[in-house]
Amino acid sequence: MKYYIGIDLGGTNVRTLLVDENGKTYSEVKDATEREKGPDFVCSKIIRQIESLDCSICGGIANIEGIGIGVPGPVDTVHGVMIMATNLPGFENYPICEKLSSRFNLPVFIDNDANVAGLAEALLGAGKGKATCYYVTISTGIGGAFIVNGQVVSGGRGHAGEIGNIIVKNNGYKFGGLNPGAVEGEASGTAITRKGKEILGEDKVAHAGDVFRLADEGDVKAQGIVDECVSELATMLANIAHTVDPHCFIIGGGVMKSKRYFYDKLVEQFNAKIHVGMRGYIPLLETELEDCGAIGAAMLPMSRLK
């Protein structure tokens, strides 16, 4: 049995796990990130977390195969640094992989949090046994990851899978640094909530789930919001399908909590927007794993050290 360390580094919390090749967790340490204290402080905290893991199952840290880190935002996987670090100020180009590798004399890999979540689902969850999987998360934002033969396709500059910037509506809403009409600005949980508040009223909508519920109850305006968003998500999936023709999509994220209100429509519209020969052959599967982050990060060295 081989063992790996996975680190889920977020803007709020950082978690470190000892995981085996089957995804079983043996030891876990979690703490607040305290990102305001800077990358050196956070890196030192991660080192302490790794040293605090109970590695007796494998005879100590020296017998670990490698370390993986999942982080928010695009990553230069070749040089092992974050390209953008909106939620982790100071981590742009910070050599965290180099520092951890030097400290523990182990190979260290880093990738986007959506990529590592997709990797976990591909290796251990809904995509297990499939040659290619496209993972999509629809939550506060929209992200994705393409996994081929158990490895994440990161692209030339780490931006592969940044599907939230795919345009699905001409001259649409401009959200942050994304394109006007990008799917994240039109059909993410944040976008659905924004549209709901604007059209239905602040008092009726606290989150995206309220929009789906009101649509199900017969509110015509809410139904219009849902229909538009489903169409845009189907367009995004069709664009991806025509580009890489995956064996399956694996869909997760907070918006999927309301899937009973829209999922059948999404499947129908997706199949209507792809070539006839593809219809019915690319299933839209739901995520199976409860904890993709740190476990997926631990799968990074397993996938890279083949």
BELZI-V9875 format. One record per helix or strand of 2 or more residues. SS is the DSSP state (H for helix, E for strand). FROM is the first residue (numbers start at 0). TO is the last residue. If there is no record, write none. Layout:
BEGIN
SS/FROM/TO ; SS/FROM/TO
END
This chain:
BEGIN
E/2/8 ; E/12/19 ; E/24/31 ; H/34/36 ; H/38/51 ; H/55/57 ; H/60/62 ; E/65/70 ; E/74/75 ; E/80/81 ; H/95/103 ; E/106/111 ; H/112/123 ; E/131/137 ; E/141/147 ; E/150/151 ; H/162/164 ; H/182/186 ; H/188/199 ; H/207/215 ; H/219/243 ; E/247/251 ; H/253/271 ; H/275/277 ; E/282/285 ; H/292/303
END
